[in-house]
Amino acid sequence: MADNFNFKVEIEFNQTGPKIMAAVERAFKACASELDGRFDEAIKGSHWDWPRETRRGLPGNTVGQKAKAWGEGKGNAVGSPRNIVDSGDLASRKMMNVSGLSAEWSWGIDYAAAVHDGAIIHPWGNDAYYVELPARPWTTAVLEGGVGNYSGPQYNFADEMQKKVGQFLK
């Protein structure tokens, strides 16, 4: 399986004075906080196309029990568009190292990179059967837009920074 997923936003700013620098740092922290919420909304909202029906909430504690339940059609059928939260763990992210003009996020579950970047997996440990997971790059979708299967809002970090710096300098 893939790995956890880390993402960092950092800006460079040539300080021209302490008042301006303080406003820029304050604006950055406010924008990072807003972006944090936008990432959560992109993950939890039903914004993503999905190529097939999936079953969530399968009963059982082992892979074998869940595979059997899946084969029997148990669980909740989920179609498209949908969110990208299956078990709820993907929504558990950490926003860390918010200092100066840098912020870093970490989605510390072992399949976060596979969800973000896409992957080919062998469900239930069956090497003869594979499933392609489409990429659902929530960070790119929120910051840059243009992700074909994302229907949620975009966050223009540069525009928001400019607005907030102006507000904080008043």
N, C-alpha and C positions, 0 to 999 in steps of 0.2 A: 504494500500500500504506500501511498505517497507520504508526505511529511506534513508537519504543521506549516502555517503560512505566516510570513512576516511582511510588513509593509511600512515604509517610512516616508514622511513628507518633511522636506527641509528647504528652507529658502536662504539665499544669501542677501545680505543687506549691508551696504557700506554706511556705517554710522556717521551721521553728520552732526549729531548733538545728542545729549542725554535725554532731552524731552522727546525728540522724534524717535529715538531708539526705544524708549519706554512705551510709547504709543504703538510702535511696530510689534514689540514683544507681547503687549496686551492683546492686540488685534490677532496675532498668531494663535495665542492660547484660546481666544474666543472662537476662531475659525476651526481650530483642531477639535474643539469640543462639539461644534456643530457637525463637522465631518464625521466624528465618532457616531453621532446619532444617525447620520445619513447611511453609514455603512450598515448599522443595525437594521434600518428600514429596508435597505436593498436585500439583505439576507432574509428578513422575516416577511417581507411583502410578496404578494403573488405577482411578481414581475417577470418570471422566467418561463420561456417555452420549454417544453419537455417532450421528447420524441415518442414516448410510450406511457402506458399506465403503470403506476408503481403502487405497491402496497406498503403502508406505514403501520406501525403499531402492531407488529407481528407478535403473537404470544410465544413464550418459551424463553429459556435462559441460555441455551447453547445454540451454536450455529446449526446443528442438526435439527433441533426443535423448530427453529425459525425457518429453516429451509422446508421442512415438512409442512408447516403452517402456510408458507408462501405457495407451495404446490397445491394445497387444498383451497386456495383462494381466500384465506383468512386475512384479517387486517383491514385497514381502511384504504380503499382505492383512491388514488390521487392522480389527476390528469394534468392538464395544461391550460392556462398558465398556472404556475405554482410558486411557492416559496422554495428556498433551498435548505430549509431546516427539517431534517428527517427525525433525528433523535433529540434535537434541542442543543446538542453540544456545540454546533457551529456558531450559535449565537453567543457562546461564552468566549468572549475575546478580552484581551487586556490592552488598554491604552496605556503605554508606559513611556518613560523618558521624555515627557513634555518639558523641555527646558529651552530657554532662549528661542531659537527659531527652528526647532526640530521636534517632531513627534513621531512615535513609533507604535504600531499596533502588532499584536500577535494573536493569531488564532491557533491555540496550542493543542489541537486534536490531530490525530494521525492521518486524517483524510482531508484536512482543510485545503491543502495544495491541489489535491485531486478535484475537489469541487471548484476551486478557483480557476485552475488551468486546464481541466479536463484530464481524462485518463481512460485506460482500458483495464477493466478489472475482471476477475474470475470469481463471480459470486458463489458463495457457499463452498469455496475451495475446489470447485470443479474446473480443472485445467482445460477440459474439452469445450467448455462453454464460456464465452466472454461477452461482456457488455461494455459498450462505449459510453462513458459519461461525458456529455458536452461541457465545454468550459463555461463557467458562470463567473466571470471576473468582476466581482462586485466593486472592487476598488477602481478599476478602469472605467466601469460603467458610470459610477457616481462622479468621478472627477473629469472624465473626458467625453463621456457619451459615446455614441457611435457603435455600441455593442449591439449587434443585430437582434439578440433575443431579450434584451432588457427594456422594459417599458416604464421604469420608474424615473423620478426626477434626477437631474444633474446638478451638481454643486460646483459653481465657478469660484474656486478658491482665490484666484487672483483678484477678481472683482469684489468678492466679499472682504478680502484683506484691505483693498483700497478704501472701501466704504468705512470700515471699522477704524482704520488709521485716521481718516478724516474726522470721525466722530470723537475719537479719543484725544485728538489734538485741540478740540474746541474747548 
